[in-house]
Amino acid sequence: MASVELKKAYKRYGDVEVIHGVDLQLGSGEFIVFVGPSGCGKSTLLRMIAGLEDISDGAIHIGERDVTDMAAVDRGIAMVFQSYALYPHMTVAENMSFGLRMNGVDKDIIKTKVQSAADTLQLGELLNRKPKNLSGGQRQRVAIGRAIVRDPKVFLFDEPLSNLDAELRVEMRLQIARLHNQLDSTMIYVTHDQVEAMTMADRIVVLRDGYVEQVGTPLQLYHQPDNMFVAGFIGSPKMNFIQMTLRDGRADGAVVELPGGATAEIPVDASRSSAGATVTLGIRPEDAGGSAGDIEMPIEVDVAERLGGSTYLYGKCAGLDNFVVQRPGIEMARAGGQVNLSWSASSCYLFDNDGLAYQRLNQTLQL
């Protein structure tokens, strides 16, 4: 395993700049997830690390080596693609061993490596099958096995689960997490699915339009987002945002005017803003579904999604047409009804007019 470092990395296609001076330090043995919406540059950044895309400016280090101008084959990485990229005329064993055979590795060593990887990935009984006789999850495990046998310094995964159905995605997510624990290897994983990012990563890199918005552990991003983009992207369903006016901004709290004229004090450091400024209050659906708190608002229900253990209500609240709230599974509200919501001011987030978060106070979580 090895660390990975990007220093002021840029990528341009002609006059169009798509990666804007990214600085990242990824520790040896970490599981790092690049996450963001389509077109944010996460796959491009991964391909730059792999050597499949030249960088326009900056440097990339893997371990102690500067690999900026090094060919992909010499970087000590292995990549797992979205499309599996298996040879249809080869067996599982032949697919897994192909790279080693091309490099002239001894046959006995190849056999040992392939068998070890097959045992790890529960492919031992499938070694003589061809890809057409495998399920999607089995094909993806073969692609991962092909990477494992190379003993790479860094594993790179480019949205490897997006072609699988929901049940297989969960299964493969667990298998990749277990694999990381077994191999203790550095892994960089690209996905647009924030649930995958939250459940698998040691640290998450949130990208937007070729910029790094925030880097942190899953709980850091969830509880301490730097801005509205991160706050809205991390968490499912996404955070509700209500625009309002700041009446008093202090280091020990912010007094805001709620829709309807009532006021509430939010425990954030709002000393950088003046009274009268436009601010945005954020409240997560799981925090808005209580029955006793500092802030009370009704929601006019448009849709109720009953999932058994919980119910999601979608409707009009605080001037928003698509307010979402999570309630207990036995919630009886139906479309056209009204439910009175109440939540604690301490569960709220507050953002300034530029979308930057005010620091939340009195947090004791170990993130």
C-alpha positions as CSV (number, residue, x, y, z in Angstrom):
1,M,0.0,0.0,0.0
2,A,1.1,3.6,-0.5
3,S,0.0,7.2,0.1
4,V,-1.3,9.3,-2.8
5,E,-0.7,13.0,-3.1
6,L,-2.0,15.5,-5.7
7,K,-0.3,18.9,-5.8
8,K,-2.1,21.7,-7.6
9,A,-3.4,19.3,-10.2
10,Y,-5.1,20.8,-13.2
11,K,-6.8,19.2,-16.3
12,R,-7.6,21.2,-19.4
13,Y,-9.1,20.1,-22.7
14,G,-8.0,22.9,-25.0
15,D,-9.3,26.2,-23.4
16,V,-11.7,24.3,-21.1
17,E,-10.5,23.7,-17.6
18,V,-12.3,20.8,-15.8
19,I,-10.0,20.2,-12.8
20,H,-9.0,23.3,-11.0
21,G,-5.8,23.0,-8.9
22,V,-6.7,20.1,-6.7
23,D,-4.6,19.5,-3.6
24,L,-5.2,16.2,-1.8
25,Q,-3.2,14.0,0.6
26,L,-4.5,10.5,0.8
27,G,-3.0,8.3,3.5
28,S,-1.5,4.9,3.1
29,G,-4.1,2.2,3.8
30,E,-7.1,4.7,3.6
31,F,-10.4,4.0,1.8
32,I,-11.1,7.3,0.1
33,V,-14.3,8.0,-1.8
34,F,-14.6,10.7,-4.5
35,V,-18.3,11.7,-4.6
36,G,-20.3,14.3,-6.4
37,P,-22.9,14.8,-9.1
38,S,-22.4,13.8,-12.7
39,G,-19.9,16.0,-14.5
40,C,-18.1,17.1,-11.3
41,G,-14.7,15.7,-12.4
42,K,-14.5,12.7,-10.0
43,S,-13.8,10.1,-12.8
44,T,-11.4,12.5,-14.5
45,L,-9.5,12.9,-11.3
46,L,-9.3,9.2,-10.8
47,R,-8.0,8.7,-14.3
48,M,-5.3,11.3,-13.7
49,I,-4.1,9.3,-10.7
50,A,-4.2,6.1,-12.8
51,G,-2.2,7.7,-15.7
52,L,-5.1,7.3,-18.2
53,E,-5.3,11.1,-18.4
54,D,-2.3,13.4,-18.6
55,I,-2.4,16.2,-16.1
56,S,-2.1,19.8,-17.5
57,D,-0.3,21.2,-14.5
58,G,0.8,20.1,-11.1
59,A,2.1,16.8,-9.8
60,I,1.0,13.4,-8.6
61,H,2.9,11.3,-6.1
62,I,2.3,7.6,-5.2
63,G,4.3,6.7,-2.2
64,E,7.7,8.3,-2.5
65,R,7.6,8.5,-6.3
66,D,6.6,11.3,-8.6
67,V,4.5,9.5,-11.1
68,T,3.3,12.7,-13.0
69,D,4.9,11.7,-16.3
70,M,5.0,8.0,-15.7
71,A,3.0,5.5,-17.8
72,A,0.0,3.9,-16.1
73,V,1.6,0.4,-16.2
74,D,4.5,1.7,-14.1
75,R,2.5,3.4,-11.4
76,G,1.8,0.3,-9.3
77,I,-1.9,0.7,-9.4
78,A,-4.8,-1.6,-10.4
79,M,-8.2,-0.3,-11.6
80,V,-11.7,-1.8,-11.6
81,F,-14.0,-0.3,-14.1
82,Q,-17.8,0.1,-14.3
83,S,-18.1,-2.2,-17.3
84,Y,-16.1,-5.2,-15.8
85,A,-13.9,-5.3,-19.0
86,L,-13.6,-9.1,-19.0
87,Y,-12.5,-11.1,-22.0
88,P,-15.5,-13.1,-23.0
89,H,-13.5,-16.0,-24.6
90,M,-11.4,-16.5,-21.4
91,T,-12.3,-18.4,-18.2
92,V,-12.4,-16.7,-14.8
93,A,-8.9,-18.0,-14.0
94,E,-7.6,-16.8,-17.4
95,N,-9.1,-13.3,-17.0
96,M,-7.7,-13.0,-13.5
97,S,-4.2,-14.1,-14.6
98,F,-4.0,-12.3,-17.9
99,G,-1.9,-9.3,-16.7
100,L,0.5,-11.6,-14.9
101,R,0.9,-13.9,-17.9
102,M,1.6,-10.9,-20.1
103,N,4.4,-9.8,-17.7
104,G,6.0,-13.2,-17.8
105,V,5.3,-14.2,-14.2
106,D,6.1,-17.8,-13.3
107,K,3.1,-20.2,-13.8
108,D,3.3,-21.5,-10.2
109,I,3.2,-18.0,-8.8
110,I,0.3,-17.1,-11.0
111,K,-1.6,-20.2,-9.9
112,T,-1.0,-19.4,-6.2
113,K,-2.1,-15.7,-6.7
114,V,-5.2,-16.6,-8.6
115,Q,-6.3,-19.3,-6.1
116,S,-5.7,-16.9,-3.2
117,A,-7.7,-14.1,-4.8
118,A,-10.5,-16.6,-5.7
119,D,-10.7,-17.8,-2.1
120,T,-10.9,-14.2,-0.9
121,L,-13.7,-13.4,-3.3
122,Q,-15.5,-16.7,-3.1
123,L,-14.8,-17.5,-6.7
124,G,-13.1,-20.9,-6.2
125,E,-15.9,-22.9,-7.8
126,L,-16.2,-20.5,-10.8
127,L,-12.6,-20.5,-12.0
128,N,-13.4,-22.6,-15.2
129,R,-16.5,-20.6,-16.1
130,K,-16.6,-17.9,-18.8
131,P,-18.1,-14.5,-18.1
132,K,-21.4,-15.3,-20.0
133,N,-22.1,-17.9,-17.4
134,L,-21.7,-15.5,-14.4
135,S,-24.1,-13.1,-12.7
136,G,-23.3,-9.4,-12.6
137,G,-22.0,-9.6,-9.1
138,Q,-19.7,-12.5,-10.0
139,R,-18.3,-10.7,-13.0
140,Q,-17.5,-7.7,-10.8
141,R,-15.7,-9.9,-8.3
142,V,-13.7,-11.4,-11.2
143,A,-12.7,-7.8,-12.2
144,I,-11.7,-7.1,-8.6
145,G,-9.8,-10.4,-8.5
146,R,-7.8,-9.4,-11.6
147,A,-6.7,-6.3,-9.7
148,I,-5.9,-8.2,-6.5
149,V,-3.5,-10.7,-8.1
150,R,-1.2,-7.8,-9.2
151,D,-0.5,-6.8,-5.6
152,P,-0.9,-3.1,-6.5
153,K,0.1,-0.2,-4.2
154,V,-3.2,1.5,-4.8
155,F,-6.6,0.1,-5.9
156,L,-8.8,2.4,-8.0
157,F,-12.5,1.8,-8.5
158,D,-14.6,3.8,-11.0
159,E,-18.3,3.4,-10.1
160,P,-18.0,-0.4,-10.0
161,L,-21.5,-1.1,-8.7
162,S,-23.6,1.1,-10.9
163,N,-24.5,-1.7,-13.3
164,L,-25.8,-3.9,-10.5
165,D,-29.3,-4.1,-9.1
166,A,-30.1,-2.8,-5.6
167,E,-29.6,-6.0,-3.7
168,L,-26.3,-6.8,-5.5
169,R,-25.0,-3.3,-4.8
170,V,-25.5,-3.8,-1.1
171,E,-23.8,-7.2,-1.2
172,M,-20.8,-6.0,-3.2
173,R,-20.5,-2.9,-1.1
174,L,-20.0,-5.1,1.9
175,Q,-17.6,-7.3,0.1
176,I,-15.4,-4.4,-1.0
177,A,-15.4,-3.0,2.6
178,R,-14.4,-6.5,3.9
179,L,-11.7,-6.7,1.2
180,H,-10.2,-3.4,2.3
181,N,-10.0,-4.7,5.8
182,Q,-8.4,-8.0,4.7
183,L,-5.9,-6.4,2.3
184,D,-5.2,-3.3,4.3
185,S,-4.6,-1.5,1.0
186,T,-5.0,2.0,-0.2
187,M,-8.3,2.3,-2.1
188,I,-9.8,5.2,-4.1
189,Y,-13.4,4.7,-5.0
190,V,-15.5,6.9,-7.3
191,T,-19.3,7.0,-7.0
192,H,-22.2,9.4,-7.4
193,D,-24.1,7.5,-4.7
194,Q,-23.6,9.3,-1.4
195,V,-25.0,6.2,0.5
196,E,-22.0,4.2,-0.9
197,A,-19.7,7.0,0.2
198,M,-21.1,7.2,3.7
199,T,-21.0,3.5,4.4
200,M,-17.6,2.6,2.8
201,A,-15.2,5.5,3.2
202,D,-12.7,6.4,5.9
203,R,-12.8,9.9,4.3
204,I,-14.9,11.4,1.6
205,V,-13.8,14.0,-1.0
206,V,-16.8,16.0,-2.2
207,L,-16.4,17.4,-5.7
208,R,-18.3,20.0,-7.6
209,D,-17.5,21.4,-11.1
210,G,-13.8,20.3,-10.7
211,Y,-13.3,21.8,-7.3
212,V,-13.0,20.1,-3.9
213,E,-15.8,21.3,-1.7
214,Q,-14.8,19.5,1.4
215,V,-12.8,16.5,2.7
216,G,-13.6,14.7,5.9
217,T,-15.0,11.6,7.5
218,P,-18.6,10.6,6.7
219,L,-19.8,11.9,10.1
220,Q,-17.8,15.2,9.7
221,L,-19.5,15.9,6.4
222,Y,-22.9,14.9,7.8
223,H,-22.7,17.0,11.1
224,Q,-20.3,19.7,10.1
225,P,-20.7,20.6,6.4
226,D,-18.7,23.6,5.2
227,N,-21.5,24.8,2.9
228,M,-25.0,24.3,1.5
229,F,-23.8,22.1,-1.3
230,V,-22.2,19.5,1.0
231,A,-25.1,19.8,3.4
232,G,-27.6,19.1,0.7
233,F,-25.5,16.3,-1.0
234,I,-24.7,14.3,2.1
235,G,-27.8,12.7,3.6
236,S,-30.8,11.0,2.1
237,P,-33.3,12.4,1.7
238,K,-31.5,15.7,1.3
239,M,-31.6,18.5,3.9
240,N,-34.5,21.0,3.8
241,F,-33.4,24.7,3.2
242,I,-35.6,27.6,4.4
243,Q,-34.6,31.1,3.6
244,M,-35.1,33.7,6.4
245,T,-33.8,36.9,7.9
246,L,-31.1,37.2,10.5
247,R,-32.3,39.5,13.4
248,D,-29.2,39.3,15.6
249,G,-25.8,37.6,14.8
250,R,-23.6,36.9,17.8
251,A,-20.7,34.5,18.6
252,D,-22.9,32.6,21.0
253,G,-26.0,32.4,18.8
254,A,-28.1,33.7,15.9
255,V,-31.7,35.0,16.2
256,V,-33.6,34.4,13.0
257,E,-37.1,35.4,11.9
258,L,-39.0,32.3,10.8
259,P,-41.8,32.3,8.2
260,G,-44.9,33.6,9.9
261,G,-43.0,36.2,12.0
262,A,-41.9,34.1,15.0
263,T,-38.2,34.1,16.0
264,A,-35.8,31.3,17.1
265,E,-32.2,31.3,18.4
266,I,-29.9,28.9,16.6
267,P,-26.7,27.9,18.4
268,V,-24.2,28.9,15.8
269,D,-21.4,31.5,15.7
270,A,-23.0,34.2,13.4
271,S,-20.8,37.0,14.5
272,R,-19.5,37.6,11.0
273,S,-23.0,38.7,9.8
274,S,-25.1,41.8,10.5
275,A,-28.8,42.0,11.4
276,G,-31.0,42.1,8.3
277,A,-28.8,39.7,6.3
278,T,-30.5,36.9,4.4
279,V,-29.6,33.5,5.8
280,T,-30.7,29.9,5.1
281,L,-31.8,27.5,7.8
282,G,-31.2,23.8,7.2
283,I,-33.0,21.0,8.8
284,R,-32.6,17.3,8.0
285,P,-35.8,15.2,7.4
286,E,-34.9,12.9,10.3
287,D,-34.6,15.9,12.7
288,A,-37.8,17.6,11.6
289,G,-40.2,14.8,12.6
290,G,-40.4,15.3,16.3
291,S,-43.3,16.4,18.4
292,A,-41.6,18.7,20.9
293,G,-39.1,21.4,20.2
294,D,-38.2,25.0,19.9
295,I,-39.5,25.5,16.3
296,E,-43.0,24.6,15.3
297,M,-44.4,24.5,11.7
298,P,-47.2,22.7,10.0
299,I,-46.7,20.6,6.8
300,E,-49.5,20.1,4.2
301,V,-48.9,16.6,3.0
302,D,-48.8,15.9,-0.7
303,V,-47.3,12.4,-0.6
304,A,-46.7,9.9,2.1
305,E,-44.1,7.1,1.5
306,R,-44.5,4.2,4.0
307,L,-41.4,2.1,4.2
308,G,-42.4,0.0,7.3
309,G,-39.8,1.2,9.8
310,S,-40.3,4.9,8.8
311,T,-42.6,7.1,6.8
312,Y,-41.5,10.0,4.6
313,L,-43.9,12.9,4.2
314,Y,-43.5,15.3,1.3
315,G,-45.4,18.6,1.2
316,K,-45.7,22.3,1.7
317,C,-44.0,23.8,4.7
318,A,-42.4,27.1,5.5
319,G,-42.9,28.3,2.0
320,L,-41.3,25.2,0.4
321,D,-43.2,23.0,-1.9
322,N,-41.0,19.9,-1.5
323,F,-40.3,19.9,2.2
324,V,-39.4,16.3,3.4
325,V,-39.8,14.9,6.9
326,Q,-39.1,11.5,8.3
327,R,-41.7,10.2,10.8
328,P,-42.2,6.8,12.6
329,G,-43.4,4.0,10.5
330,I,-46.9,4.0,12.1
331,E,-47.5,7.6,10.9
332,M,-51.1,7.8,9.7
333,A,-51.0,11.1,7.8
334,R,-52.3,10.9,4.2
335,A,-52.1,13.2,1.1
336,G,-54.2,16.3,1.7
337,G,-53.8,16.2,5.5
338,Q,-51.8,18.4,7.8
339,V,-49.2,17.5,10.4
340,N,-47.7,19.8,13.0
341,L,-43.9,19.5,13.1
342,S,-41.6,20.5,15.9
343,W,-37.9,20.4,16.1
344,S,-35.0,21.6,18.3
345,A,-33.0,24.7,17.3
346,S,-29.9,22.7,18.2
347,S,-30.5,20.3,15.3
348,C,-30.6,23.2,12.8
349,Y,-27.8,24.4,10.5
350,L,-27.4,28.0,9.3
351,F,-25.8,29.3,6.2
352,D,-24.9,32.8,5.1
353,N,-25.9,34.5,1.9
354,D,-23.0,32.9,0.1
355,G,-24.0,29.4,1.2
356,L,-21.2,29.1,3.7
357,A,-22.0,27.4,7.0
358,Y,-21.8,29.2,10.4
359,Q,-19.9,27.1,12.9
360,R,-22.3,25.0,15.1
361,L,-21.8,25.3,18.8
362,N,-21.8,22.7,21.6
363,Q,-21.1,19.7,19.5
364,T,-19.6,16.8,21.5
365,L,-19.6,14.1,18.8
366,Q,-16.4,12.3,18.1
367,L,-16.3,12.6,14.3
